[in-house]
């Protein structure tokens, strides 16, 4: 007899939601905790801003390449077990990062952390699809995504506040130990997999579906958009800290940390835009979201601090909306092997974070904040062109379907 799926309102439902909220929180708080520390690392190791950004970029680069693999591993290894070990290990690596006395050792640990933490994002979604009933899956997935956003936001803010009180090493250690405690809670809370069916690893089957995805010009456009969206977004947040810590603003780390509250506006704004999809269509809303991002980045060229803050909030709203629309578009375009297509989207997404996030450091060193604005504007203009190409592909596909 097949065990029942988890239904809304049950004890297992609340335990699973809390556990996966914790999983998302630990994943993204440990992943992004170094982002607000870039100016401190520049002074500590006598390095450039671009080199300091590698403490984030090497982790997201490793995460990107491991995501397509982690889902396949979980099919053989088990969902809960893989996520649990990934969370424990990424937390312990955070503690070890606090003991690093050289930049190469720190980067090596961050690379390892990116590899390990890839065992959570795609696998958590697979667990929800396995265990939740159709009536429960939507709300549960939403709460997991909320945990991701809260983890990313809180990790950055908490780090910025703590480094005004302690050395950056002590700050990283505190966050790491907190993550260890939360990871243990995850193990205790998450109900065991009841519908997981262990599957052998078939390289040929995976390779064929991968080739099929990479031959789809529409998917290629969506993967490029993921690269451009995340590249723009992370580049802004990587270097706005340097901009606001320097004259004429001279803000403290704690004050700069408040900029990360823009995430909350972004999440809320994207929900509103997402709710308009049926009325206005994703084609228009995707273009609108990118135009919102362009307006936001241009506002940051104004001198008043309030204008810069508003610009960051506006850009963040546009980013979250564009990302939500694009990731949903991937799912609707792919009839089979959707998990693999989503993993490829996330691969491009985090490659954008790594490549543009670090490349932006050279632009910052050469041209300052106006250079960052110019780089991001170029990326977003390319995104608008890519959206127009994608819309054309969709129209041709519809025409072919009607005439077949």
C-alpha positions in Angstrom: 0.0 0.0 0.0 1.4 3.4 -1.0 1.8 5.8 2.0 -0.3 9.0 1.7 1.2 12.3 0.6 1.8 15.1 3.0 -1.4 17.2 3.3 -1.7 20.9 4.3 -2.4 21.4 8.0 -0.9 18.1 9.2 2.0 17.8 11.6 4.2 16.4 8.9 3.3 19.4 6.7 4.4 21.9 9.3 7.6 19.9 10.2 8.6 19.6 6.5 7.9 23.3 5.8 10.0 24.4 8.9 12.8 22.0 8.0 13.0 23.2 4.4 12.8 26.8 5.4 15.8 26.1 7.6 17.5 24.3 4.7 17.1 27.4 2.4 18.1 29.7 5.2 21.4 27.8 6.0 22.2 27.4 2.3 22.1 31.0 1.3 23.2 32.6 4.6 26.5 30.6 4.4 26.8 31.1 0.7 26.5 34.9 0.7 27.9 35.8 4.1 31.2 37.0 2.5 29.6 39.5 0.2 29.5 42.4 2.7 33.0 41.6 3.8 34.8 42.6 0.6 36.1 45.9 1.8 37.5 44.3 5.0 39.1 41.6 2.9 40.7 44.2 0.7 42.4 45.7 3.7 43.2 42.4 5.5 44.9 40.7 2.5 46.0 43.8 0.6 44.1 42.7 -2.5 41.9 44.4 -5.2 38.1 44.5 -5.0 37.9 42.0 -7.9 40.1 39.5 -6.0 38.1 40.0 -2.8 34.9 39.1 -4.8 36.4 35.7 -5.5 35.4 34.7 -2.0 31.8 34.7 -3.3 32.5 33.9 -7.0 34.4 30.7 -6.5 31.6 29.3 -4.3 28.8 30.2 -6.7 30.9 28.9 -9.6 31.3 25.5 -7.9 27.6 25.5 -7.0 26.7 26.2 -10.6 28.5 23.3 -12.0 27.4 20.9 -9.3 23.7 21.6 -9.5 23.0 19.5 -12.6 24.9 16.6 -10.9 23.4 16.8 -7.4 19.9 16.0 -8.6 21.1 12.8 -10.3 23.1 11.9 -7.2 20.0 12.3 -5.0 18.1 9.9 -7.2 20.5 7.2 -6.1 21.6 8.4 -2.7 18.3 9.7 -1.2 16.8 13.2 -0.7 16.9 13.7 3.0 20.3 12.1 3.5 22.0 14.2 0.8 20.5 17.5 2.0 21.3 16.7 5.6 24.9 16.0 5.0 25.2 19.0 2.7 23.9 21.3 5.4 26.1 19.9 8.1 29.2 20.1 5.9 28.6 23.7 4.6 28.1 24.8 8.2 31.3 23.2 9.4 33.2 24.7 6.4 31.9 28.1 7.4 33.6 27.6 10.8 36.8 26.5 9.1 36.8 29.6 7.0 37.1 31.6 10.2 40.5 30.0 10.8 41.9 30.9 7.4 45.0 33.1 7.6 45.8 33.2 3.9 43.7 34.1 0.9 44.4 30.8 -1.0 43.3 28.7 1.9 40.1 30.7 2.2 39.3 30.4 -1.5 39.9 26.7 -1.3 37.4 26.3 1.5 34.9 28.5 -0.3 35.3 26.4 -3.5 34.6 23.2 -1.4 31.7 24.9 0.2 30.1 25.7 -3.1 30.5 22.0 -4.2 28.9 20.8 -0.9 26.0 23.2 -0.7 24.8 22.2 -4.2 23.3 19.2 -2.5 20.4 21.3 -1.3 18.6 23.6 -3.8 17.6 21.2 -6.6 17.1 18.3 -4.1 14.8 20.3 -1.8 12.5 20.9 -4.7 12.6 17.2 -5.7 11.7 16.3 -2.1 8.7 18.6 -2.2 7.5 17.2 -5.5 7.9 13.6 -4.2 6.2 14.0 -0.8 3.6 16.8 -0.9 0.1 16.4 -2.2 -1.0 18.5 -5.2 -3.0 20.8 -2.8 0.1 21.3 -0.6 2.9 21.7 -3.0 2.3 25.4 -4.0 2.4 26.8 -0.5 5.3 24.5 0.6 7.4 25.6 -2.4 6.6 29.2 -1.7 7.8 28.8 1.9 11.0 27.1 0.8 11.8 30.0 -1.6 11.0 32.4 1.2 13.7 30.6 3.3 16.2 31.1 0.5 15.5 34.8 0.3 15.5 35.2 4.1 18.8 33.3 4.3 20.5 35.4 1.7 19.2 38.7 3.2 19.8 37.8 6.8 23.3 36.3 6.2 24.4 39.6 4.6 22.7 41.9 7.2 23.9 39.9 10.2 27.4 39.7 8.9 27.5 43.5 8.4 26.2 44.2 11.8 28.5 41.7 13.6 31.7 43.0 12.0 31.1 46.4 13.6 31.4 44.5 16.9 33.8 41.7 16.2 36.6 40.7 13.8 35.4 39.2 10.5 36.7 35.8 11.5 34.7 35.7 14.7 31.6 36.9 12.7 32.0 34.0 10.2 32.5 31.5 13.1 29.3 32.7 14.9 27.3 32.3 11.7 28.8 28.9 11.1 28.1 27.6 14.6 24.5 28.9 14.3 24.2 27.0 10.9 25.4 23.8 12.6 22.6 24.0 15.2 20.0 24.7 12.5 21.3 21.8 10.3 20.8 19.4 13.2 17.2 20.8 13.6 16.7 20.0 9.9 17.6 16.4 10.4 15.2 16.1 13.4 12.3 17.9 11.8 12.2 16.7 8.2 9.9 13.7 7.7 11.5 10.7 6.0 11.0 10.2 2.3 8.1 7.9 1.8 7.7 8.2 -1.9 11.3 8.2 -3.0 12.2 5.5 -5.4 15.9 4.8 -5.8 17.0 5.0 -9.4 20.2 3.8 -11.1 22.4 6.4 -12.7 21.9 6.2 -16.5 24.5 8.4 -18.1 23.2 7.8 -21.7 19.6 8.9 -20.8 20.8 12.0 -19.0 23.1 12.9 -21.9 20.4 12.6 -24.5 18.0 14.9 -22.6 20.9 17.3 -22.0 21.6 17.5 -25.7 17.9 18.0 -26.5 17.8 21.0 -24.1 20.9 22.6 -25.5 19.5 22.3 -29.0 16.4 24.3 -28.1 17.0 28.0 -29.1 14.2 29.1 -26.7 15.9 27.5 -23.7 19.3 28.9 -24.8 17.7 32.4 -24.6 16.3 31.7 -21.2 19.7 30.4 -20.0 21.3 33.6 -21.3 18.7 35.7 -19.5 19.5 33.9 -16.2 23.2 34.7 -16.7 22.4 38.4 -17.5 19.9 38.9 -14.7 22.0 37.4 -11.9 25.2 38.9 -13.3 23.7 42.4 -13.2 22.2 41.9 -9.7 25.2 40.5 -8.0 27.6 43.0 -9.6 25.5 45.8 -8.1 25.4 44.3 -4.6 29.1 43.4 -4.7 30.3 46.9 -5.3 27.6 49.2 -3.8 29.3 48.4 -0.4 32.5 50.0 -1.6 30.6 52.9 -3.0 28.7 53.7 0.2 31.6 53.1 2.6 33.7 55.7 0.8 33.3 59.5 0.7 31.0 61.4 0.4 28.7 58.9 2.1 31.2 57.4 4.7 28.6 54.9 6.0 29.5 52.2 8.5 29.1 48.5 7.8 25.9 48.4 9.8 24.4 51.2 7.9 25.4 49.8 4.5 23.8 46.5 5.6 20.4 48.1 5.6 20.5 48.2 1.8 20.0 44.4 1.8 16.4 45.0 3.2 15.7 45.8 -0.5 15.3 42.0 -0.8 12.0 42.2 1.1 10.7 44.8 -1.4 12.0 42.6 -4.3 10.2 39.5 -3.1 6.9 41.4 -2.6 7.1 43.2 -5.9 7.8 40.1 -7.8 4.7 38.5 -6.3 2.6 41.3 -7.5 4.1 41.2 -11.0 3.8 37.4 -11.1 0.1 37.7 -10.3 -0.4 39.9 -13.4 0.9 37.2 -15.7 -2.6 35.9 -16.8 -3.8 39.4 -17.5 -0.9 40.9 -19.4 1.2 37.9 -20.5 4.8 37.0 -19.5 6.2 38.5 -22.7 5.2 42.0 -21.7 5.9 41.5 -18.0 9.4 40.1 -18.7 10.3 43.2 -20.8 8.8 45.5 -18.1 10.8 43.8 -15.4 14.1 44.4 -17.2 13.1 48.0 -17.9 12.4 48.4 -14.2 15.9 47.1 -13.5 17.4 49.7 -16.0 15.5 52.5 -14.3 16.8 51.3 -10.9 20.4 51.2 -11.9 20.2 54.6 -13.6 18.7 56.2 -10.4 21.9 55.2 -8.5 23.8 57.7 -10.6 22.1 60.5 -8.7 24.1 62.0 -5.8 21.5 61.9 -2.9 21.8 58.8 -0.8 18.0 58.5 -0.8 18.1 58.3 -4.7 20.7 55.5 -4.5 18.6 53.5 -2.0 15.5 53.9 -4.1 17.4 52.9 -7.2 18.7 49.7 -5.5 15.1 48.8 -4.3 13.7 49.4 -7.8 16.4 47.3 -9.4 15.8 44.5 -6.9 12.1 44.4 -7.6 12.7 44.2 -11.3 15.3 41.4 -10.8 13.1 39.2 -8.6 10.2 39.6 -11.0 12.4 38.8 -14.1 14.0 35.8 -12.4 10.6 34.4 -11.3 9.1 34.8 -14.8 12.1 33.3 -16.6 12.4 30.3 -14.3 8.7 29.6 -14.7 9.1 29.9 -18.5 11.7 27.2 -18.5 9.3 24.8 -16.8 6.5 25.6 -19.2 8.7 25.2 -22.3 10.1 21.7 -21.3 7.7 18.7 -21.4 10.2 16.2 -20.1 13.4 16.3 -17.9 12.3 19.5 -16.3 14.6 19.1 -13.3 17.6 18.9 -15.6 16.4 22.0 -17.6 15.9 23.9 -14.3 19.4 22.8 -13.2 20.8 24.2 -16.5 19.0 27.5 -15.9 20.5 27.7 -12.4 23.9 26.8 -13.8 23.7 29.8 -16.1 22.3 31.9 -13.2 25.2 31.3 -10.9 27.8 31.5 -13.7 26.5 35.1 -14.2 27.0 35.7 -10.5 30.6 34.4 -10.7 31.8 35.9 -13.9 30.1 39.3 -13.9 30.4 39.6 -10.1 34.2 39.3 -10.3 34.6 41.0 -13.7 32.8 44.0 -12.2 35.7 44.4 -9.8 38.0 45.4 -12.6 35.4 47.9 -13.9 35.0 49.3 -10.4 38.8 49.8 -10.0 39.0 51.5 -13.4 35.9 53.6 -13.5 34.2 53.5 -10.1 30.4 53.5 -9.7 29.6 55.0 -13.1 31.5 52.1 -14.7 29.4 49.6 -12.7 26.3 51.3 -13.8 27.5 51.2 -17.5 28.3 47.5 -17.2 25.0 46.6 -15.7 23.1 48.8 -18.3 24.9 46.9 -21.1 24.0 43.5 -19.6 20.3 44.6 -19.3 20.1 46.0 -22.8 21.4 42.6 -24.1 18.7 41.0 -21.9 16.0 43.1 -23.7 17.3 42.1 -27.1 17.3 38.4 -25.9 13.7 38.7 -24.8 12.7 40.0 -28.2 14.5 37.0 -29.8 12.8 34.6 -27.4 9.3 36.1 -28.1 10.0 35.6 -31.9 10.9 31.9 -31.3 7.7 31.4 -29.3 5.6 32.9 -32.0 7.2 30.7 -34.7 6.6 27.6 -32.5 2.9 28.5 -32.2 2.7 29.1 -35.9 4.3 25.7 -36.6 1.9 24.0 -34.1 -1.2 25.5 -35.8 0.0 24.4 -39.2 1.1 20.9 -38.3 
